[in-house]
């Protein structure tokens, strides 16, 4: 396929307000490796969002079964009645999901999709690639089928985080319109596939390529990945196609997008679990396409952000890493802060992230974080293999409240094998978490390739299989033969749902009270203190009641401030050798009883934050 351009497509339902970093990075890399190659990056999901309305699109894109239902109805109109029922069933209980007429929605998206397909001469391309992430399976299959109808000889390749190694070969067998699948990271395999197609008259003539699974030569399918050894080899992502499309919209539909930037790939938290097989978080399947953990040098990251935000005249950036690199993140945020630009940044971090790094992130412009908290029971955190404790999770929630960082974190309910003690510990911890931004309660779902999925017996699962909803959305051959990202299982699901009901109720109360106290016109912290240097005044706001004030004087003040980070009783007594141990214990017990401090395994954490966050980072001074 000499001199033929390449098309890269992202179908609904990614976040419409972000250009696809997958398409943008692949485009840049292909053009770097093949000078003169024309690569068209088609962010069709943005057109779809504009067609149905951004609010409607956003509500659908946040729920997998809503998103997958729409294009499934276009693919298999004979199944529309059952698919419609699934859509409405999945929409229940979502305050963010506007009321939508499913039939009208399908008709509207069918029209705009077919208009897009008809507007492009697909036969001119030498290869058409699709990035497939969560919520994109049925929409991708719809576009492949329609495009193959008009250009049957043009080879199609798919890749992305939705495709675990177990999925690719069965997917190509069930859907023969797909010629190739990328196993793992896409840049090098896709570049070699482009070169192979340029030198072959037919896709079936291509020699085996590491990282590429071929639907034409199933006996030669390689299992290995082929990824970049050094992310310094990646050029900056090319978002031009997205912005050019956005410029064609009416003024009322234009907005300032958030740019996606990578610091790293993979996850550095790969510690083996103590009592169960597997490494990393037990529930996680976000890193199946990577081998190991790699990160860019700070200067490369900063240069990309400065150049991209200047080029596209926007200041919002989302780090798309599954986990930012602790060793090199600090210099990135330090340099961004020195730029003097009013960035708005988002990233994902572990709960053990230290205070000084959070402060640097805040100064650089981080306003929103997703923190891997997941649980407030140390017993359950061990089962999840988080490598963190409840008191450490409360500490980072407290730090975010103090630094005014929006903490968007999940609380997993119903994890297989969790017991009454896990629930009781969670309810206990929630009593102390009430001054901080509420977490979002989410039901455990089984992800293909996660440690729980790979070792079901170790977690009390009797069997694992595709989620039953796939049988509604897809033909039986696809639903049975292809291992799909969202799985289901036989085990203790019914028991877990009942067991975690009190936590679900408690989280709802937490959210209601927080909004009433913290998000009202009086936006003062719920639990705060003012320091008088030899005394401390703590103000404890309460829902539907007057605030309570507490005064700590002398040694009480010193101990409370010393416990601004978790401290063991041994360390407290060592820091204050002249204080009577019995009195120290009595004081700490009183603070815990009043919900002013949290205690776990003879460690203590004070919970109040400064009434004026501009106070110094460390307010405790040794009595010596």
Buried (B, 14 or more C-beta within 10 A) or exposed (E): BEEBEBBBBBBBBBBBBBBBBBBBBBBBBBBBBBEEBBBBBBBBBBBBBBBBBBEBBBBBBBBBBBBBBBBBBBBBEEBBEBBBEBBEBBBEEEEEBEEBEBEEBBEBBBEBBEEBBEEBEBEEBBBBBBBBBBBBBBBBBBBBBBBBEEBEEBBBBBBBBBBBBBBBBBBBBBBEBBBBBBBBBBBBBBBBBBBBBBEBEEBEEBEEBBBBBBBBBEEEBBEEBBBBEEBEEBBBBBBBBBBEBBEEEEEEBEEEBBBBBBBBBBBBBEEEBEEBEBEBBBBBBBBBBBBEBBBBBBEBBBBBBBEBBEBBEBBBBBBBBBBBBBEBBBBBBBBBBEBEBEBBBBBBBBBBBEBEBBBBBBBBBBBEBBBBBBBBBBBBBBBBBBBBBBBBBBBBBBBBBBBEBEBBBBBBBBBBBBBEEBBBBBBBBBEBBBBBBBBEBEEBBBBBBBBBBBBBEBBEBEEBBBBEBBBBBBEEEBBBBBBBBBBBBEBBBEEBBEBBEBBBEBBEEBBEBBEEBBEEEEEEBBBBBBBEEEEBBBBBBEEEEEBBEBEBEEBBBBBBBBBBBBBEBEBBBEBBEEBEEEEBBEBBEEBBEEBBBBBBEEBBBBBBBBBEEEBEEEBBEEBE
